[in-house]
Amino acid sequence: MKKVFLYFNFLLLFGQYDYNLVDLNNTSDFFEQSVGTSFFENNVTVHYFGHFN
């Protein structure tokens, strides 16, 4: 139970940090722009860091 408590505290403390990455999706409206959490203020966003070859 202590591990679960520590895990959730870790998520609350570090899960909301601000970052920016360049959008590499050539079908995106924001292609080659630096976007991140502060770019979409007051909106719910989902972040997926996938990999493909």
N, C-alpha and C positions, 0 to 999 in steps of 0.2 A: 504494500500500500504506500509505503514511503517513496518508492521509486516512481509510482504513478503521480504522486503529488509533485515531486521534483520535475518530472517530465512536463506536466502541464504548466508549471511555473516557468520553465525554460521556454515553452512555446509563447506564453504571454509576454515575456520579456524581450525575446529576440525575433518573434514572428512578424513584427510590424515595421521592420527597418525599411528605410528608403534606399532604392537603388535605381540605376538607369542602365539599360542595355540598348544596343542598336537593333532595330527590327530588321531581320533578314528575310522575312517572308515577302516575296515579290508580288504576291496578290493582296497584300495588306494596304490599307489607306495610309499607313504610317511607315511605309517601306523606307529604309535607310535613315530614319529619324531616331533620335535617342528618346526612348520611352521608358517609363517605370511607374512606380506606385504614385508618385506625386503628379505625373502627367495626367492621370485619370482621377483627379480629386472628386470626392462626393459620388463616386460610382463604385459598385461592387465589381471586382476584377478576379479572374481566375488565371493563375500563372502555371504554365506547363513548360518544363525544361526537358524536351525530348531530344533524341538523337537518332539519326538515320544515316545510312551509307549510300 
